[in-house]
Amino acid sequence: MDEVLAYLKKNKTYFLATVDAAGNPQVRPFGTIAKFEGRLYIQTGKVKPVSDQMLAHPRVAICAMGDDGSWLRIEADAVVDDRVEARQAVLDEHPELAGMYAADDGNCEVFALENATATFSSFTAEPHTVTF
């Protein structure tokens, strides 16, 4: 998990894929990643469609690409954690969000990534997979 966290922190933008109510895939750029109590977390706003999508269909995919031509693909369950401590921990890792979110604003929402399979790939090496 720490290898995944380091990769996503180094390559700051990743793409999160969800499924909407009609069963259509939805992909958008994300940048929040934090480790709290031994789990990786992502953050969004409750008012965004992505929140509804993860609540209805928690299986998500993440893809990030490094400057070195490597890439990381993750399949995981996005599990909402409604504790203010979890929200604050993620926001502490991303101070750039202070103008948009607060841990107790009623909009900030964090999801732990569980049952995850992460595969590191490149054109020059064999894939490497970790689970957490």
N, CA, C and O of each residue as an XYZ file, in Angstrom:
528
protein
N       0.816     -1.190      0.000
C       0.000      0.000      0.000
C       0.867      1.264      0.000
O       0.523      2.256     -0.642
N       1.970      1.223      0.708
C       2.849      2.390      0.740
C       3.459      2.668     -0.632
O       3.701      3.823     -0.983
N       3.704      1.621     -1.401
C       4.213      1.780     -2.763
C       3.172      2.489     -3.643
O       3.522      3.347     -4.454
N       1.921      2.133     -3.481
C       0.829      2.771     -4.218
C       0.712      4.235     -3.797
O       0.599      5.116     -4.649
N       0.738      4.497     -2.505
C       0.652      5.865     -1.988
C       1.792      6.721     -2.544
O       1.558      7.839     -3.002
N       3.006      6.210     -2.508
C       4.160      6.961     -3.010
C       4.004      7.276     -4.498
O       4.316      8.385     -4.932
N       3.527      6.316     -5.271
C       3.345      6.532     -6.709
C       2.306      7.615     -6.971
O       2.519      8.493     -7.808
N       1.180      7.558     -6.257
C       0.121      8.535     -6.469
C       0.505      9.920     -5.957
O       0.036     10.924     -6.493
N       1.338      9.992     -4.943
C       1.816     11.300     -4.477
C       2.820     11.890     -5.466
O       2.841     13.101     -5.686
N       3.640     11.043     -6.055
C       4.625     11.518     -7.031
C       3.943     11.950     -8.332
O       4.314     12.962     -8.926
N       2.970     11.196     -8.760
C       2.219     11.469     -9.991
C       0.848     11.984     -9.562
O      -0.101     11.213     -9.423
N       0.761     13.266     -9.359
C      -0.317     13.903     -8.602
C      -1.720     13.783     -9.182
O      -2.693     13.890     -8.435
N      -1.855     13.568    -10.473
C      -3.190     13.428    -11.056
C      -3.404     11.976    -11.470
O      -2.579     11.381    -12.163
N      -4.515     11.430    -11.034
C      -4.923     10.098    -11.474
C      -6.351     10.214    -11.985
O      -7.012     11.234    -11.788
N      -6.811      9.178    -12.632
C      -8.171      9.178    -13.167
C      -8.981      8.117    -12.440
O      -8.572      6.962    -12.325
N     -10.144      8.543    -11.950
C     -11.048      7.683    -11.203
C     -12.224      7.322    -12.087
O     -12.878      8.199    -12.651
N     -12.495      6.024    -12.208
C     -13.619      5.537    -13.006
C     -14.689      4.982    -12.078
O     -14.412      4.213    -11.158
N     -15.923      5.400    -12.351
C     -17.091      4.915    -11.628
C     -18.151      4.522    -12.647
O     -17.925      4.599    -13.855
N     -19.303      4.102    -12.150
C     -20.435      3.759    -13.007
C     -21.615      4.613    -12.571
O     -21.915      4.703    -11.381
N     -22.291      5.247    -13.541
C     -23.446      6.080    -13.191
C     -24.711      5.229    -13.088
O     -24.671      4.016    -13.292
N     -25.829      5.874    -12.769
C     -27.095      5.168    -12.537
C     -27.586      4.407    -13.766
O     -28.303      3.415    -13.636
N     -27.204      4.866    -14.956
C     -27.615      4.188    -16.189
C     -26.644      3.075    -16.586
O     -26.838      2.414    -17.606
N     -25.606      2.868    -15.785
C     -24.624      1.823    -16.085
C     -23.506      2.275    -16.996
O     -22.727      1.454    -17.481
N     -23.417      3.574    -17.235
C     -22.368      4.105    -18.106
C     -21.109      4.419    -17.310
O     -21.195      4.904    -16.182
N     -19.945      4.150    -17.882
C     -18.704      4.500    -17.183
C     -18.517      6.012    -17.158
O     -18.863      6.716    -18.107
N     -17.963      6.491    -16.056
C     -17.651      7.909    -15.886
C     -16.216      8.003    -15.375
O     -15.857      7.348    -14.396
N     -15.400      8.813    -16.034
C     -13.995      8.962    -15.655
C     -13.695     10.437    -15.487
O     -14.109     11.267    -16.297
N     -12.961     10.757    -14.413
C     -12.574     12.134    -14.182
C     -11.245     12.183    -13.442
O     -10.872     11.233    -12.753
N     -10.514     13.325    -13.595
C      -9.244     13.457    -12.881
C      -9.478     13.707    -11.395
O     -10.420     14.394    -10.999
N      -8.610     13.138    -10.600
C      -8.616     13.304     -9.146
C      -7.187     13.568     -8.711
O      -6.253     13.368     -9.487
N      -7.012     14.010     -7.493
C      -5.664     14.241     -6.995
C      -5.482     13.953     -5.519
O      -4.354     13.944     -5.026
N      -6.579     13.717     -4.801
C      -6.433     13.484     -3.369
C      -6.101     12.035     -3.082
O      -6.716     11.113     -3.616
N      -5.109     11.860     -2.221
C      -4.759     10.526     -1.722
C      -4.103     10.726     -0.361
O      -3.249     11.598     -0.200
N      -4.496      9.930      0.598
C      -3.910     10.037      1.935
C      -4.002      8.678      2.618
O      -4.874      7.864      2.313
N      -3.097      8.459      3.534
C      -3.128      7.254      4.352
C      -3.592      7.649      5.748
O      -3.057      8.580      6.350
N      -4.584      6.942      6.251
C      -5.125      7.190      7.581
C      -5.499      5.855      8.195
O      -6.236      5.071      7.596
N      -4.991      5.599      9.386
C      -5.274      4.360     10.113
C      -5.051      3.124      9.248
O      -5.841      2.181      9.289
N      -3.981      3.131      8.471
C      -3.605      1.957      7.694
C      -4.400      1.725      6.427
O      -4.312      0.650      5.834
N      -5.186      2.721      5.993
C      -5.958      2.592      4.753
C      -5.708      3.812      3.876
O      -5.403      4.894      4.376
N      -5.839      3.630      2.564
C      -5.738      4.739      1.632
C      -7.116      5.356      1.437
O      -8.125      4.655      1.361
N      -7.137      6.692      1.358
C      -8.382      7.441      1.229
C      -8.320      8.390      0.042
O      -7.262      8.911     -0.311
N      -9.500      8.600     -0.571
C      -9.697      9.645     -1.554
C     -10.802     10.549     -1.028
O     -11.532     10.169     -0.112
N     -10.930     11.746     -1.604
C     -11.884     12.729     -1.095
C     -12.643     13.364     -2.240
O     -12.109     13.553     -3.333
N     -13.906     13.694     -1.972
C     -14.736     14.441     -2.926
C     -15.798     15.199     -2.153
O     -15.802     15.186     -0.922
N     -16.688     15.851     -2.861
C     -17.809     16.544     -2.244
C     -19.079     15.717     -2.360
O     -19.318     15.079     -3.385
N     -19.884     15.727     -1.319
C     -21.145     14.972     -1.330
C     -22.091     15.443     -2.429
O     -22.938     14.672     -2.882
N     -21.962     16.694     -2.864
C     -22.873     17.248     -3.871
C     -22.496     16.831     -5.290
O     -23.245     17.102     -6.228
N     -21.364     16.186     -5.460
C     -20.900     15.805     -6.803
C     -21.473     14.449     -7.213
O     -21.665     13.572     -6.371
N     -21.744     14.281     -8.500
C     -22.249     12.986     -8.977
C     -21.329     11.814     -8.635
O     -21.812     10.704     -8.413
N     -20.031     12.036     -8.591
C     -19.097     10.950     -8.283
C     -19.381     10.354     -6.907
O     -19.207      9.151     -6.707
N     -19.815     11.181     -5.961
C     -20.162     10.681     -4.635
C     -21.342      9.713     -4.720
O     -21.290      8.609     -4.179
N     -22.399     10.135     -5.400
C     -23.573      9.262     -5.566
C     -23.195      7.968     -6.277
O     -23.681      6.892     -5.929
N     -22.327      8.081     -7.273
C     -21.924      6.903     -8.039
C     -21.163      5.909     -7.164
O     -21.408      4.705     -7.243
N     -20.241      6.398     -6.329
C     -19.478      5.486     -5.471
C     -20.355      4.885     -4.385
O     -20.148      3.739     -3.986
N     -21.327      5.641     -3.905
C     -22.240      5.087     -2.901
C     -23.113      3.989     -3.509
O     -23.371      2.975     -2.860
N     -23.566      4.182     -4.741
C     -24.445      3.197     -5.393
C     -23.677      1.998     -5.926
O     -24.168      0.871     -5.867
N     -22.485      2.227     -6.443
C     -21.647      1.180     -7.042
C     -20.222      1.392     -6.546
O     -19.438      2.070     -7.210
N     -19.870      0.828     -5.395
C     -18.590      1.151     -4.770
C     -17.342      0.601     -5.461
O     -16.232      1.009     -5.120
N     -17.492     -0.305     -6.413
C     -16.299     -0.817     -7.095
C     -15.824      0.257     -8.074
O     -16.574      0.677     -8.955
N     -14.571      0.700     -7.911
C     -14.006      1.774     -8.737
C     -12.692      1.310     -9.345
O     -12.119      0.298     -8.941
N     -12.237      2.069    -10.319
C     -10.913      1.854    -10.904
C     -10.180      3.185    -10.908
O     -10.779      4.247    -11.079
N      -8.881      3.102    -10.717
C      -8.004      4.271    -10.732
C      -6.866      3.968    -11.681
O      -6.360      2.846    -11.719
N      -6.462      4.971    -12.448
C      -5.317      4.823    -13.332
C      -4.472      6.090    -13.260
O      -4.995      7.202    -13.337
N      -3.164      5.912    -13.111
C      -2.224      7.038    -13.092
C      -1.039      6.676    -13.974
O      -0.688      5.506    -14.123
N      -0.430      7.706    -14.557
C       0.747      7.489    -15.406
C       1.888      8.348    -14.900
O       1.708      9.517    -14.560
N       3.074      7.740    -14.857
C       4.255      8.446    -14.405
C       5.005      9.107    -15.538
O       4.833      8.754    -16.705
N       5.837     10.068    -15.187
C       6.676     10.748    -16.181
C       7.658      9.793    -16.852
O       8.148     10.068    -17.948
N       7.943      8.676    -16.197
C       8.883      7.692    -16.735
C       8.223      6.699    -17.691
O       8.873      5.766    -18.163
N       6.931      6.898    -17.978
C       6.219      5.999    -18.883
C       5.573      4.814    -18.186
O       4.924      3.995    -18.836
N       5.738      4.712    -16.888
C       5.076      3.646    -16.138
C       3.633      4.056    -15.877
O       3.268      5.220    -16.043
N       2.818      3.092    -15.469
C       1.450      3.403    -15.085
C       0.998      2.470    -13.983
O       1.558      1.392    -13.787
N      -0.017      2.900    -13.272
C      -0.588      2.167    -12.150
C      -2.083      2.061    -12.369
O      -2.761      3.049    -12.649
N      -2.582      0.845    -12.235
C      -4.035      0.610    -12.299
C      -4.464     -0.018    -10.988
O      -3.827     -0.943    -10.484
N      -5.563      0.505    -10.440
C      -6.090      0.003     -9.170
C      -7.565     -0.321     -9.352
O      -8.316      0.452     -9.946
N      -7.965     -1.465     -8.839
C      -9.375     -1.819     -8.696
C      -9.620     -1.923     -7.204
O      -8.863     -2.591     -6.500
N     -10.681     -1.264     -6.700
C     -10.927     -1.260     -5.261
C     -12.386     -0.974     -4.975
O     -13.136     -0.517     -5.838
N     -12.765     -1.254     -3.745
C     -14.070     -0.843     -3.241
C     -13.878      0.489     -2.531
O     -13.014      0.609     -1.663
N     -14.677      1.490     -2.891
C     -14.648      2.798     -2.248
C     -15.683      2.775     -1.125
O     -16.888      2.755     -1.377
N     -15.201      2.776      0.107
C     -16.071      2.637      1.275
C     -16.091      3.965      2.024
O     -15.057      4.429      2.506
N     -17.269      4.570      2.119
C     -17.377      5.870      2.780
C     -17.002      5.737      4.255
O     -17.369      4.767      4.918
N     -16.269      6.724      4.751
C     -15.917      6.808      6.167
C     -16.433      8.162      6.641
O     -15.873      9.198      6.281
N     -17.478      8.163      7.431
C     -18.153      9.403      7.804
C     -17.585     10.035      9.076
O     -18.210     10.926      9.651
N     -16.432      9.596      9.513
C     -15.836     10.191     10.721
C     -15.126     11.504     10.380
O     -14.418     11.596      9.377
N     -15.321     12.490     11.203
C     -14.664     13.773     10.996
C     -13.143     13.613     11.039
O     -12.429     14.334     10.342
N     -12.644     12.682     11.844
C     -11.198     12.453     11.940
C     -10.622     11.987     10.609
O      -9.523     12.392     10.232
N     -11.351     11.148      9.906
C     -10.890     10.669      8.597
C     -10.897     11.809      7.590
O      -9.946     11.975      6.827
N     -11.960     12.588      7.588
C     -12.026     13.734      6.669
C     -10.900     14.718      6.952
O     -10.261     15.218      6.026
N     -10.656     14.997      8.231
C      -9.602     15.950      8.589
C      -8.226     15.426      8.197
O      -7.378     16.195      7.742
N      -7.996     14.132      8.369
C      -6.701     13.548      8.004
C      -6.415     13.717      6.515
O      -5.289     14.029      6.129
N      -7.428     13.511      5.683
C      -7.246     13.675      4.239
C      -7.018     15.146      3.906
O      -6.130     15.476      3.121
N      -7.810     16.022      4.496
C      -7.645     17.454      4.230
C      -6.291     17.967      4.710
O      -5.717     18.862      4.089
N      -5.776     17.418      5.799
C      -4.447     17.817      6.289
C      -3.366     17.503      5.261
O      -2.372     18.222      5.162
N      -3.559     16.431      4.496
C      -2.602     16.055      3.449
C      -2.739     16.929      2.208
O      -1.844     16.955      1.363
N      -3.852     17.642      2.095
C      -4.142     18.449      0.906
C      -4.601     19.856      1.310
O      -5.776     20.191      1.164
N      -3.681     20.672      1.814
C      -4.063     22.017      2.259
C      -4.618     22.891      1.142
O      -5.286     23.888      1.416
N      -4.355     22.536     -0.106
C      -4.894     23.307     -1.231
C      -6.414     23.238     -1.298
O      -7.031     24.027     -2.013
N      -7.031     22.308     -0.569
C      -8.487     22.173     -0.563
C      -9.162     23.015      0.512
O     -10.389     23.032      0.603
N      -8.371     23.718      1.332
C      -8.923     24.462      2.472
C      -9.965     25.490      2.055
O     -10.897     25.751      2.817
N      -9.841     26.072      0.891
C     -10.815     27.058      0.443
C     -12.116     26.460     -0.048
O     -13.109     27.170     -0.207
N     -12.118     25.151     -0.290
C     -13.311     24.491     -0.826
C     -13.996     23.561      0.167
O     -15.212     23.375      0.107
N     -13.225     22.976      1.079
C     -13.761     21.964      1.983
C     -13.267     22.181      3.409
O     -12.183     22.718      3.639
N     -14.082     21.752      4.348
C     -13.703     21.641      5.750
C     -14.250     20.307      6.246
O     -15.266     19.820      5.749
N     -13.582     19.728      7.213
C     -13.963     18.396      7.694
C     -15.392     18.350      8.228
O     -16.038     17.303      8.199
N     -15.878     19.484      8.713
C     -17.223     19.518      9.311
C     -18.204     20.372      8.516
O     -19.170     20.882      9.084
N     -17.977     20.540      7.211
C     -18.824     21.422      6.398
C     -20.095     20.753      5.858
O     -20.919     21.422      5.233
N     -20.265     19.466      6.085
C     -21.442     18.758      5.584
C     -21.335     18.348      4.127
O     -22.220     17.664      3.613
N     -20.271     18.750      3.456
C     -20.070     18.410      2.042
C     -18.857     17.503      1.838
O     -18.887     16.615      0.985
N     -17.807     17.715      2.599
C     -16.584     16.922      2.444
C     -16.875     15.448      2.745
O     -17.499     15.106      3.750
N     -16.403     14.600      1.847
C     -16.643     13.162      1.996
C     -15.372     12.410      1.637
O     -14.697     12.742      0.663
N     -15.050     11.390      2.433
C     -13.870     10.577      2.141
C     -14.270      9.118      2.014
O     -15.191      8.637      2.674
N     -13.539      8.432      1.138
C     -13.756      7.013      0.880
C     -12.447      6.270      1.077
O     -11.415      6.672      0.540
N     -12.484      5.197      1.840
C     -11.327      4.320      1.986
C     -11.326      3.341      0.820
O     -12.377      2.872      0.384
N     -10.132      3.042      0.323
C      -9.997      2.042     -0.742
C      -9.748      0.690     -0.087
O      -8.727      0.491      0.570
N     -10.679     -0.230     -0.267
C     -10.587     -1.561      0.334
C     -10.648     -2.629     -0.743
O     -11.092     -2.377     -1.864
N     -10.193     -3.836     -0.386
C     -10.188     -4.970     -1.321
C      -9.521     -4.569     -2.639
O     -10.023     -4.853     -3.727
N      -8.387     -3.908     -2.504
C      -7.723     -3.310     -3.663
C      -6.669     -4.230     -4.269
O      -5.946     -4.939     -3.568
N      -6.611     -4.191     -5.595
C      -5.541     -4.810     -6.370
C      -4.917     -3.707     -7.201
O      -5.593     -3.055     -7.996
N      -3.623     -3.503     -7.012
C      -2.901     -2.450     -7.722
C      -1.808     -3.086     -8.562
O      -1.013     -3.882     -8.063
N      -1.772     -2.731     -9.843
C      -0.778     -3.291    -10.755
C       0.060     -2.164    -11.337
O      -0.453     -1.248    -11.979
N       1.369     -2.255    -11.096
C       2.341     -1.332    -11.662
C       2.821     -1.922    -12.979
O       3.190     -3.094    -13.039
N       2.817     -1.118    -14.031
C       3.199     -1.611    -15.356
C       4.105     -0.616    -16.056
O       4.152      0.566    -15.714
N       4.821     -1.129    -17.044
C       5.605     -0.284    -17.946
C       5.923     -1.118    -19.178
O       5.691     -2.327    -19.202
N       6.458     -0.457    -20.199
C       6.838     -1.176    -21.405
C       8.188     -1.856    -21.263
O       8.593     -2.615    -22.143
N       8.895     -1.593    -20.160
C      10.257     -2.112    -20.007
C      10.421     -3.125    -18.881
O      11.518     -3.641    -18.669
N       9.338     -3.416    -18.153
C       9.443     -4.364    -17.040
C       8.154     -5.168    -16.926
O       7.099     -4.759    -17.412
N       8.263     -6.306    -16.281
C       7.086     -7.137    -16.028
C       6.161     -6.430    -15.038
O       6.643     -5.717    -14.158
N       4.856     -6.609    -15.161
C       3.918     -6.008    -14.202
C       4.186     -6.505    -12.783
O       4.631     -7.633    -12.572
N       3.909     -5.654    -11.843
C       4.074     -5.955    -10.421
C       2.753     -5.642     -9.738
O       2.258     -4.520     -9.841
N       2.166     -6.624     -9.035
C       0.851     -6.445     -8.425
C       0.940     -6.546     -6.916
O       1.640     -7.400     -6.372
N       0.207     -5.643     -6.240
C       0.087     -5.674     -4.792
C      -1.396     -5.610     -4.436
O      -2.203     -5.063     -5.188
N      -1.738     -6.167     -3.300
C      -3.119     -6.105     -2.830
C      -3.120     -5.498     -1.428
O      -2.163     -5.637     -0.666
N      -4.194     -4.842     -1.124
C      -4.337     -4.279      0.232
C      -5.815     -4.075      0.535
O      -6.164     -3.612      1.621
